[in-house]
């Protein structure tokens, strides 16, 4: 699932966006990942 989330972010924005977000703002990254997981599991 984590890999799908990374791939989705990179496709929506640009290649490397997910890694940059995780480094620059880890709280937002974790929040977005949790939301993605919750939506996927519904």
mmCIF file as gemmi writes it, N, C-alpha and C atoms, coordinates in Angstrom:
data_model
loop_
_atom_site.group_PDB
_atom_site.id
_atom_site.type_symbol
_atom_site.label_atom_id
_atom_site.label_alt_id
_atom_site.label_comp_id
_atom_site.label_asym_id
_atom_site.label_entity_id
_atom_site.label_seq_id
_atom_site.pdbx_PDB_ins_code
_atom_site.Cartn_x
_atom_site.Cartn_y
_atom_site.Cartn_z
_atom_site.occupancy
_atom_site.B_iso_or_equiv
_atom_site.pdbx_formal_charge
_atom_site.auth_seq_id
_atom_site.auth_asym_id
_atom_site.pdbx_PDB_model_num
ATOM 1 N N . UNK Axp A 1 ? 0.812 -1.192 0 1 0 ? 1 A 1
ATOM 2 C CA . UNK Axp A 1 ? 0 0 0 1 0 ? 1 A 1
ATOM 3 C C . UNK Axp A 1 ? 0.861 1.264 0 1 0 ? 1 A 1
ATOM 4 N N . UNK Axp A 2 ? 1.942 1.215 0.768 1 0 ? 2 A 1
ATOM 5 C CA . UNK Axp A 2 ? 2.822 2.377 0.855 1 0 ? 2 A 1
ATOM 6 C C . UNK Axp A 2 ? 3.361 2.735 -0.53 1 0 ? 2 A 1
ATOM 7 N N . UNK Axp A 3 ? 3.745 1.714 -1.283 1 0 ? 3 A 1
ATOM 8 C CA . UNK Axp A 3 ? 4.284 1.953 -2.621 1 0 ? 3 A 1
ATOM 9 C C . UNK Axp A 3 ? 3.234 2.561 -3.55 1 0 ? 3 A 1
ATOM 10 N N . UNK Axp A 4 ? 1.988 2.118 -3.407 1 0 ? 4 A 1
ATOM 11 C CA . UNK Axp A 4 ? 0.896 2.692 -4.204 1 0 ? 4 A 1
ATOM 12 C C . UNK Axp A 4 ? 0.682 4.162 -3.873 1 0 ? 4 A 1
ATOM 13 N N . UNK Axp A 5 ? 0.767 4.482 -2.607 1 0 ? 5 A 1
ATOM 14 C CA . UNK Axp A 5 ? 0.608 5.868 -2.175 1 0 ? 5 A 1
ATOM 15 C C . UNK Axp A 5 ? 1.711 6.741 -2.763 1 0 ? 5 A 1
ATOM 16 N N . UNK Axp A 6 ? 2.944 6.273 -2.69 1 0 ? 6 A 1
ATOM 17 C CA . UNK Axp A 6 ? 4.083 7.013 -3.241 1 0 ? 6 A 1
ATOM 18 C C . UNK Axp A 6 ? 3.9 7.203 -4.741 1 0 ? 6 A 1
ATOM 19 N N . UNK Axp A 7 ? 3.526 6.135 -5.425 1 0 ? 7 A 1
ATOM 20 C CA . UNK Axp A 7 ? 3.323 6.212 -6.873 1 0 ? 7 A 1
ATOM 21 C C . UNK Axp A 7 ? 2.207 7.189 -7.232 1 0 ? 7 A 1
ATOM 22 N N . UNK Axp A 8 ? 1.108 7.161 -6.481 1 0 ? 8 A 1
ATOM 23 C CA . UNK Axp A 8 ? -0.012 8.066 -6.73 1 0 ? 8 A 1
ATOM 24 C C . UNK Axp A 8 ? 0.407 9.525 -6.575 1 0 ? 8 A 1
ATOM 25 N N . UNK Axp A 9 ? 1.079 9.837 -5.488 1 0 ? 9 A 1
ATOM 26 C CA . UNK Axp A 9 ? 1.529 11.218 -5.283 1 0 ? 9 A 1
ATOM 27 C C . UNK Axp A 9 ? 2.468 11.661 -6.397 1 0 ? 9 A 1
ATOM 28 N N . UNK Axp A 10 ? 3.383 10.793 -6.78 1 0 ? 10 A 1
ATOM 29 C CA . UNK Axp A 10 ? 4.336 11.146 -7.831 1 0 ? 10 A 1
ATOM 30 C C . UNK Axp A 10 ? 3.64 11.333 -9.178 1 0 ? 10 A 1
ATOM 31 N N . UNK Axp A 11 ? 2.562 10.602 -9.421 1 0 ? 11 A 1
ATOM 32 C CA . UNK Axp A 11 ? 1.821 10.764 -10.674 1 0 ? 11 A 1
ATOM 33 C C . UNK Axp A 11 ? 0.979 12.037 -10.665 1 0 ? 11 A 1
ATOM 34 N N . UNK Axp A 12 ? 0.411 12.36 -9.509 1 0 ? 12 A 1
ATOM 35 C CA . UNK Axp A 12 ? -0.428 13.554 -9.42 1 0 ? 12 A 1
ATOM 36 C C . UNK Axp A 12 ? 0.427 14.814 -9.53 1 0 ? 12 A 1
ATOM 37 N N . UNK Axp A 13 ? 1.544 14.829 -8.837 1 0 ? 13 A 1
ATOM 38 C CA . UNK Axp A 13 ? 2.373 16.03 -8.789 1 0 ? 13 A 1
ATOM 39 C C . UNK Axp A 13 ? 3.581 15.871 -9.703 1 0 ? 13 A 1
ATOM 40 N N . UNK Axp A 14 ? 4.686 15.396 -9.192 1 0 ? 14 A 1
ATOM 41 C CA . UNK Axp A 14 ? 5.883 15.176 -10.026 1 0 ? 14 A 1
ATOM 42 C C . UNK Axp A 14 ? 6.71 14.078 -9.385 1 0 ? 14 A 1
ATOM 43 N N . UNK Axp A 15 ? 7.587 13.5 -10.168 1 0 ? 15 A 1
ATOM 44 C CA . UNK Axp A 15 ? 8.451 12.426 -9.694 1 0 ? 15 A 1
ATOM 45 C C . UNK Axp A 15 ? 9.323 12.957 -8.554 1 0 ? 15 A 1
ATOM 46 N N . UNK Axp A 16 ? 9.271 12.287 -7.426 1 0 ? 16 A 1
ATOM 47 C CA . UNK Axp A 16 ? 10.038 12.702 -6.27 1 0 ? 16 A 1
ATOM 48 C C . UNK Axp A 16 ? 9.252 13.542 -5.271 1 0 ? 16 A 1
ATOM 49 N N . UNK Axp A 17 ? 8.018 13.89 -5.617 1 0 ? 17 A 1
ATOM 50 C CA . UNK Axp A 17 ? 7.206 14.724 -4.732 1 0 ? 17 A 1
ATOM 51 C C . UNK Axp A 17 ? 6.98 14.044 -3.38 1 0 ? 17 A 1
ATOM 52 N N . UNK Axp A 18 ? 6.633 12.777 -3.396 1 0 ? 18 A 1
ATOM 53 C CA . UNK Axp A 18 ? 6.328 12.068 -2.152 1 0 ? 18 A 1
ATOM 54 C C . UNK Axp A 18 ? 7.529 12.069 -1.211 1 0 ? 18 A 1
ATOM 55 N N . UNK Axp A 19 ? 8.704 11.798 -1.737 1 0 ? 19 A 1
ATOM 56 C CA . UNK Axp A 19 ? 9.904 11.778 -0.913 1 0 ? 19 A 1
ATOM 57 C C . UNK Axp A 19 ? 10.21 13.176 -0.369 1 0 ? 19 A 1
ATOM 58 N N . UNK Axp A 20 ? 10.011 14.186 -1.19 1 0 ? 20 A 1
ATOM 59 C CA . UNK Axp A 20 ? 10.251 15.564 -0.755 1 0 ? 20 A 1
ATOM 60 C C . UNK Axp A 20 ? 9.264 15.952 0.342 1 0 ? 20 A 1
ATOM 61 N N . UNK Axp A 21 ? 8.002 15.6 0.168 1 0 ? 21 A 1
ATOM 62 C CA . UNK Axp A 21 ? 6.993 15.904 1.178 1 0 ? 21 A 1
ATOM 63 C C . UNK Axp A 21 ? 7.326 15.2 2.49 1 0 ? 21 A 1
ATOM 64 N N . UNK Axp A 22 ? 7.734 13.954 2.414 1 0 ? 22 A 1
ATOM 65 C CA . UNK Axp A 22 ? 8.075 13.201 3.623 1 0 ? 22 A 1
ATOM 66 C C . UNK Axp A 22 ? 9.236 13.852 4.373 1 0 ? 22 A 1
ATOM 67 N N . UNK Axp A 23 ? 10.17 14.428 3.655 1 0 ? 23 A 1
ATOM 68 C CA . UNK Axp A 23 ? 11.318 15.075 4.296 1 0 ? 23 A 1
ATOM 69 C C . UNK Axp A 23 ? 10.959 16.471 4.801 1 0 ? 23 A 1
ATOM 70 N N . UNK Axp A 24 ? 10.253 17.237 3.981 1 0 ? 24 A 1
ATOM 71 C CA . UNK Axp A 24 ? 9.958 18.633 4.317 1 0 ? 24 A 1
ATOM 72 C C . UNK Axp A 24 ? 8.853 18.787 5.349 1 0 ? 24 A 1
ATOM 73 N N . UNK Axp A 25 ? 7.853 17.913 5.282 1 0 ? 25 A 1
ATOM 74 C CA . UNK Axp A 25 ? 6.706 18.035 6.179 1 0 ? 25 A 1
ATOM 75 C C . UNK Axp A 25 ? 6.168 16.643 6.519 1 0 ? 25 A 1
ATOM 76 N N . UNK Axp A 26 ? 6.868 15.933 7.397 1 0 ? 26 A 1
ATOM 77 C CA . UNK Axp A 26 ? 6.472 14.549 7.694 1 0 ? 26 A 1
ATOM 78 C C . UNK Axp A 26 ? 5.078 14.409 8.298 1 0 ? 26 A 1
ATOM 79 N N . UNK Axp A 27 ? 4.61 15.416 9.031 1 0 ? 27 A 1
ATOM 80 C CA . UNK Axp A 27 ? 3.273 15.331 9.631 1 0 ? 27 A 1
ATOM 81 C C . UNK Axp A 27 ? 2.199 15.306 8.547 1 0 ? 27 A 1
ATOM 82 N N . UNK Axp A 28 ? 2.337 16.151 7.54 1 0 ? 28 A 1
ATOM 83 C CA . UNK Axp A 28 ? 1.371 16.178 6.437 1 0 ? 28 A 1
ATOM 84 C C . UNK Axp A 28 ? 1.456 14.877 5.645 1 0 ? 28 A 1
ATOM 85 N N . UNK Axp A 29 ? 2.658 14.387 5.427 1 0 ? 29 A 1
ATOM 86 C CA . UNK Axp A 29 ? 2.836 13.131 4.707 1 0 ? 29 A 1
ATOM 87 C C . UNK Axp A 29 ? 2.112 11.998 5.429 1 0 ? 29 A 1
ATOM 88 N N . UNK Axp A 30 ? 2.31 11.898 6.741 1 0 ? 30 A 1
ATOM 89 C CA . UNK Axp A 30 ? 1.663 10.844 7.533 1 0 ? 30 A 1
ATOM 90 C C . UNK Axp A 30 ? 0.146 10.99 7.528 1 0 ? 30 A 1
ATOM 91 N N . UNK Axp A 31 ? -0.335 12.215 7.603 1 0 ? 31 A 1
ATOM 92 C CA . UNK Axp A 31 ? -1.772 12.463 7.558 1 0 ? 31 A 1
ATOM 93 C C . UNK Axp A 31 ? -2.364 12.029 6.214 1 0 ? 31 A 1
ATOM 94 N N . UNK Axp A 32 ? -1.699 12.402 5.144 1 0 ? 32 A 1
ATOM 95 C CA . UNK Axp A 32 ? -2.17 12.016 3.802 1 0 ? 32 A 1
ATOM 96 C C . UNK Axp A 32 ? -2.116 10.498 3.612 1 0 ? 32 A 1
ATOM 97 N N . UNK Axp A 33 ? -1.069 9.869 4.119 1 0 ? 33 A 1
ATOM 98 C CA . UNK Axp A 33 ? -0.95 8.41 4.021 1 0 ? 33 A 1
ATOM 99 C C . UNK Axp A 33 ? -2.077 7.733 4.795 1 0 ? 33 A 1
ATOM 100 N N . UNK Axp A 34 ? -2.366 8.211 5.994 1 0 ? 34 A 1
ATOM 101 C CA . UNK Axp A 34 ? -3.442 7.633 6.802 1 0 ? 34 A 1
ATOM 102 C C . UNK Axp A 34 ? -4.794 7.8 6.11 1 0 ? 34 A 1
ATOM 103 N N . UNK Axp A 35 ? -5.021 8.965 5.531 1 0 ? 35 A 1
ATOM 104 C CA . UNK Axp A 35 ? -6.276 9.197 4.814 1 0 ? 35 A 1
ATOM 105 C C . UNK Axp A 35 ? -6.392 8.271 3.601 1 0 ? 35 A 1
ATOM 106 N N . UNK Axp A 36 ? -5.301 8.107 2.878 1 0 ? 36 A 1
ATOM 107 C CA . UNK Axp A 36 ? -5.274 7.203 1.737 1 0 ? 36 A 1
ATOM 108 C C . UNK Axp A 36 ? -5.598 5.782 2.173 1 0 ? 36 A 1
ATOM 109 N N . UNK Axp A 37 ? -4.99 5.329 3.259 1 0 ? 37 A 1
ATOM 110 C CA . UNK Axp A 37 ? -5.221 3.968 3.745 1 0 ? 37 A 1
ATOM 111 C C . UNK Axp A 37 ? -6.665 3.792 4.196 1 0 ? 37 A 1
ATOM 112 N N . UNK Axp A 38 ? -7.211 4.794 4.876 1 0 ? 38 A 1
ATOM 113 C CA . UNK Axp A 38 ? -8.603 4.703 5.333 1 0 ? 38 A 1
ATOM 114 C C . UNK Axp A 38 ? -9.559 4.641 4.148 1 0 ? 38 A 1
ATOM 115 N N . UNK Axp A 39 ? -9.322 5.452 3.141 1 0 ? 39 A 1
ATOM 116 C CA . UNK Axp A 39 ? -10.185 5.439 1.968 1 0 ? 39 A 1
ATOM 117 C C . UNK Axp A 39 ? -10.064 4.137 1.189 1 0 ? 39 A 1
ATOM 118 N N . UNK Axp A 40 ? -8.898 3.589 1.12 1 0 ? 40 A 1
ATOM 119 C CA . UNK Axp A 40 ? -8.686 2.343 0.392 1 0 ? 40 A 1
ATOM 120 C C . UNK Axp A 40 ? -9.371 1.175 1.094 1 0 ? 40 A 1
ATOM 121 N N . UNK Axp A 41 ? -9.354 1.178 2.408 1 0 ? 41 A 1
ATOM 122 C CA . UNK Axp A 41 ? -9.902 0.063 3.178 1 0 ? 41 A 1
ATOM 123 C C . UNK Axp A 41 ? -11.426 0.118 3.342 1 0 ? 41 A 1
ATOM 124 N N . UNK Axp A 42 ? -12.056 1.167 2.865 1 0 ? 42 A 1
ATOM 125 C CA . UNK Axp A 42 ? -13.512 1.263 3.006 1 0 ? 42 A 1
ATOM 126 C C . UNK Axp A 42 ? -14.22 0.528 1.907 1 0 ? 42 A 1
